[in-house]
Amino acid sequence: MREVGQDLTATKERVKRLLGVPAIIKIKSARGKCETVNGQISALFPAVFSITLDDGKTRTFPYADVLTGSILFFNPNKKAPQ
């Protein structure tokens, strides 16, 4: 569920500030599954953004996933919560 007072424009700006910055990314998917990966945001588009993982793979997500908390970004110098 999204936080009250958040909108898609503000979410896009938050993601834009992380462009090219290494991060730990926690991806929550269906049925309570969760995946934690290392990578960085490599490209921004009007409806989606791309993340290049440390293993060279690229994954694309909509900004709405960040807005709803399905994707979380953490500083790589700190351990991501499990």
ABEGO torsion letter per residue (X at the ends): XBBBGBBAAAAAAAAAAABGBBBBBBBBBBGGBBBBBBEBBABBBAABBBBBBAAGBBBBBBAAAAAAGABBBBBAABBBBX
